């Protein structure tokens, strides 16, 4: 007798619908919102795959709000996401890395959610064929479609869904709805569907890899230097081996590896970037949310990332994320080296 369970594929659409059924009071709005996100991800994946063939690599001739040169794919990806998300009718506001101001959805298409996203993280590496990705976070607006922009600048702990889509040798979408589960889906090009391939991802409490741009080590504070020295040169009687260094330079790719294999990903503050480099709303918050839901932790060194309250939509923060034991070591290093924190270290 044929075992039909072997072909019982869990698609992303089916997964979201089943999550909806678990909540009898659900309206289906988040389901429709997530469908628009996956449409955007599929479009960007198709463009990334043939970028060189249709001349989508190179600069577009503009700079974004961060002062970074925009790639052609940056601009196209942003436009696609804005159009798909707006058409869903479930969002009132959008915050994109590529747009200076908040994107306000026309009144007739407004919904009860706000979405923040980096449409193409790591795009400076696109010409070299390095993995890039989309990062997104979704918030429920207390006032729904009548919300004001003030309701966007809230702690990361109020996020209701977060995820990222990585475009590389395969297209992987990692998603959590905040139920202490993180699910990984892989795009099947033949079906055009994301299929569940990594159910219930759990980050190991302690790993063997650290991921940080050591080219900035000259500018690090004492706490950051002390922590990374401790994983590179562990005491002889500790029983620990030195961690391996792995750094791609694309947050999505580095965090994806950290999520699966454990260890630490970091982009700390330093004397060049005293507020850190990564943007809070559409990079740090979603990635911290995913990490915590997978059993890990995310900190600035002195504070839980999801407890931050940004003052501006493009604010930045330092971040260390990874396994719970590894991040506990980071926090201990900052507690023991506090002279940077009071501004005395120049």
C-alpha positions in Angstrom: 0.0 0.0 0.0 1.3 3.4 -0.9 2.4 5.7 2.0 1.0 9.0 1.1 2.8 10.7 3.9 6.0 10.6 1.9 4.5 13.1 -0.5 2.7 15.2 2.1 4.6 18.4 1.6 4.2 21.2 4.0 4.3 24.4 2.0 4.7 27.8 3.5 1.1 28.8 2.6 -0.2 25.6 4.1 1.9 26.2 7.3 0.6 29.7 7.7 -3.0 28.5 7.2 -2.6 25.8 9.8 -1.1 28.3 12.3 -4.2 30.4 11.6 -6.5 27.5 12.5 -4.7 27.2 15.8 -6.1 30.6 16.8 -9.9 30.6 16.4 -10.1 34.4 16.8 -7.6 34.9 13.9 -9.0 37.1 11.1 -6.6 35.8 8.4 -5.0 39.2 7.9 -1.6 38.0 8.9 -1.9 35.0 6.5 -2.6 37.4 3.6 0.2 39.6 4.8 2.7 36.7 4.8 1.6 35.7 1.3 2.6 39.1 0.0 6.0 38.8 1.7 6.6 35.4 0.0 5.6 36.8 -3.4 8.2 39.5 -2.9 10.8 37.0 -1.9 10.1 34.8 -5.0 10.5 37.8 -7.3 13.8 38.9 -5.8 15.1 35.3 -5.9 14.4 35.1 -9.6 16.1 38.4 -10.2 19.2 37.5 -8.1 19.5 34.2 -10.0 19.6 35.9 -13.4 21.1 39.3 -12.4 24.2 39.0 -14.4 22.3 37.8 -17.5 19.9 40.7 -17.6 22.3 43.4 -16.4 20.9 43.9 -12.9 24.4 44.1 -11.3 26.3 47.3 -10.8 25.2 50.7 -9.4 21.9 52.4 -10.0 23.5 55.9 -9.7 21.8 56.7 -6.4 22.6 56.5 -2.7 20.1 55.4 0.0 19.4 57.1 3.3 22.4 55.3 4.9 24.7 57.0 2.4 25.4 53.7 0.7 25.5 53.3 -3.1 22.4 51.7 -4.4 22.7 48.7 -6.6 20.2 48.2 -9.5 18.8 45.2 -7.6 18.4 47.3 -4.4 16.0 49.6 -6.2 14.1 46.9 -8.1 13.7 44.7 -4.9 12.5 47.6 -2.9 9.9 48.6 -5.5 8.7 45.0 -5.8 8.2 44.6 -2.0 6.5 48.0 -1.6 4.0 47.1 -4.4 3.3 43.6 -3.2 2.9 44.6 0.4 0.7 47.6 -0.4 -1.6 45.5 -2.7 -2.2 43.1 0.2 -4.3 45.7 2.0 -2.9 44.6 5.3 -0.3 47.2 6.0 -0.6 50.9 6.9 3.1 51.7 7.1 6.3 50.4 5.7 9.9 51.1 6.7 12.5 50.2 4.2 16.3 50.6 4.3 16.1 52.1 0.8 13.6 54.8 1.6 14.4 57.9 3.6 10.9 58.3 5.2 8.1 56.0 6.3 6.1 54.7 3.3 2.5 55.5 4.1 0.0 53.3 2.3 -3.0 54.9 0.6 -6.0 55.1 3.0 -8.2 52.8 1.0 -5.5 50.0 1.2 -4.5 50.4 4.9 -4.5 47.4 7.3 -3.6 46.8 10.9 0.1 46.0 10.5 3.4 47.7 10.0 6.3 46.0 8.2 10.0 46.9 8.4 12.3 45.4 5.9 15.7 45.4 4.2 14.8 44.3 0.7 18.3 43.2 -0.2 20.8 42.8 2.6 24.4 42.3 1.6 23.8 43.7 -1.9 27.4 45.2 -2.0 28.5 41.5 -2.5 26.0 40.7 -5.3 28.5 41.2 -8.1 30.8 38.6 -6.4 28.0 36.0 -6.2 27.9 36.0 -2.4 24.7 35.1 -0.6 22.3 38.0 -0.1 18.9 38.2 1.5 15.7 40.0 2.6 15.0 40.7 6.3 11.6 41.6 7.6 9.6 42.2 10.8 5.9 42.7 11.2 4.2 44.7 14.0 0.5 45.0 14.9 -0.6 48.6 15.1 -2.7 49.3 18.2 -5.0 51.7 16.3 -5.2 49.5 13.2 -5.8 51.4 9.9 -6.2 54.7 11.7 -2.7 54.4 13.4 -0.2 57.2 13.4 3.5 56.9 12.6 4.2 57.3 16.4 3.1 53.7 16.8 6.1 52.4 14.8 8.8 53.4 17.3 8.1 50.6 19.9 10.3 48.0 21.6 11.3 45.0 19.6 9.4 42.8 22.0 6.2 43.9 20.4 7.0 42.2 17.1 4.5 39.6 16.0 6.4 37.9 13.1 9.9 38.0 11.8 12.0 36.3 9.2 14.5 36.5 6.4 14.9 35.0 3.0 18.4 34.0 1.8 19.2 33.8 -1.9 22.2 31.6 -2.7 22.8 28.0 -3.8 19.2 27.5 -2.6 16.5 30.0 -1.5 15.7 29.6 2.2 13.0 31.4 4.1 13.3 31.4 7.9 10.1 32.4 9.8 8.7 32.7 13.3 5.4 33.9 14.7 6.8 34.2 18.2 5.6 30.8 19.5 9.0 29.5 20.5 9.3 27.9 17.1 11.4 28.8 14.1 10.7 27.1 10.8 12.9 26.9 7.7 11.5 26.6 4.2 13.3 26.0 0.9 12.0 27.2 -2.4 11.3 24.4 -4.9 11.8 26.1 -8.3 9.8 23.4 -10.1 6.7 23.9 -7.8 7.2 27.6 -7.2 6.5 26.9 -3.5 8.5 27.2 -0.3 8.6 23.7 1.3 9.3 23.0 5.0 12.8 21.5 5.2 14.1 22.7 8.6 11.3 22.3 11.2 11.7 23.7 14.7 15.2 25.1 14.4 17.0 25.2 17.7 20.3 27.1 18.1 22.9 25.1 20.2 23.6 26.8 23.5 27.4 26.8 22.8 29.0 26.7 19.4 32.5 26.6 17.9 32.3 29.6 15.5 32.6 33.3 15.9 31.6 35.7 13.1 32.7 39.3 13.2 34.5 41.8 11.0 38.0 41.7 12.6 39.1 44.5 10.2 37.5 46.8 12.8 39.4 45.4 15.7 41.7 48.4 16.0 38.6 50.4 17.0 37.0 48.0 19.4 36.4 48.8 23.1 38.0 46.7 25.8 34.9 44.5 26.4 34.6 43.5 22.8 38.3 42.8 22.5 38.3 40.8 25.7 35.4 38.6 24.6 36.9 37.7 21.2 40.3 37.1 22.7 38.7 34.6 25.1 37.3 32.5 22.2 40.4 32.7 20.2 42.8 32.1 23.1 40.9 30.1 25.7 42.8 29.4 29.0 44.8 26.2 28.9 42.9 24.7 31.9 39.4 25.6 30.6 39.1 22.5 28.4 37.8 24.6 25.5 39.3 24.7 22.0 39.7 28.0 20.1 36.6 29.0 18.0 36.9 29.0 14.2 36.4 32.4 12.4 33.8 32.6 9.7 32.7 35.9 8.3 30.9 36.4 5.0 29.9 40.0 5.3 26.2 39.5 4.5 24.2 39.5 7.8 21.6 37.0 6.4 24.3 34.5 5.5 26.2 34.9 8.7 23.1 34.7 10.9 21.8 31.7 9.0 25.0 29.7 9.7 24.9 30.8 13.3 21.3 29.7 13.7 22.1 26.2 12.3 25.5 25.6 13.8 25.7 27.8 16.9 28.3 30.3 18.0 28.2 34.1 17.9 27.5 36.6 15.2 28.5 40.2 16.1 28.6 43.7 14.8 29.7 45.7 17.8 30.0 49.4 18.3 33.5 50.8 18.1 35.2 54.2 17.9 34.2 54.6 14.3 30.5 53.6 14.8 29.6 54.4 18.4 26.0 53.5 17.9 26.8 50.3 16.0 26.3 49.7 12.3 23.1 47.6 11.9 19.7 49.2 11.8 17.4 48.5 14.7 14.0 48.2 13.1 14.7 46.1 10.0 17.9 44.3 10.8 18.5 43.9 14.5 14.9 43.4 15.7 13.9 40.7 13.3 17.2 38.8 13.7 17.1 39.1 17.5 13.5 37.9 17.5 14.3 34.8 15.4 17.4 34.0 17.6 15.4 34.2 20.8 12.6 32.1 19.4 15.2 29.5 18.5 16.4 29.3 22.0 19.3 31.8 21.7 19.9 35.3 22.9 20.7 38.7 21.4 22.3 41.6 23.2 24.0 44.9 22.7 26.5 43.8 25.3 24.7 45.5 28.1 21.0 45.3 27.1 18.6 42.8 25.4 18.2 44.0 21.8 14.4 43.5 21.9 14.1 45.9 24.8 15.5 48.8 22.8 13.2 51.6 21.7 14.4 53.4 18.6 13.9 57.2 18.3 14.2 57.3 14.5 13.2 54.7 11.9 16.9 54.3 10.7 18.5 54.2 14.2 21.4 51.7 14.7 22.6 49.5 17.5 25.4 47.1 18.3 24.5 43.5 18.3 25.8 40.1 19.5 23.5 37.1 18.8 23.9 33.4 19.2 23.6 30.5 21.6 22.5 31.3 25.1 25.8 30.2 26.8 27.9 32.1 24.2 26.0 35.3 24.7 26.2 34.9 28.5 30.0 35.0 28.0 29.6 38.2 26.0 27.5 39.8 28.7 30.1 38.8 31.3 32.9 40.4 29.3 31.0 43.7 29.2 30.2 43.5 32.9 33.9 43.1 33.6 35.1 45.8 31.2 32.7 48.7 31.7 35.0 51.7 31.0 33.7 52.0 27.5 30.1 52.2 28.7 30.6 55.4 30.7 32.3 57.1 27.8 35.7 57.3 29.5 37.4 55.2 26.8 38.3 57.4 23.8 
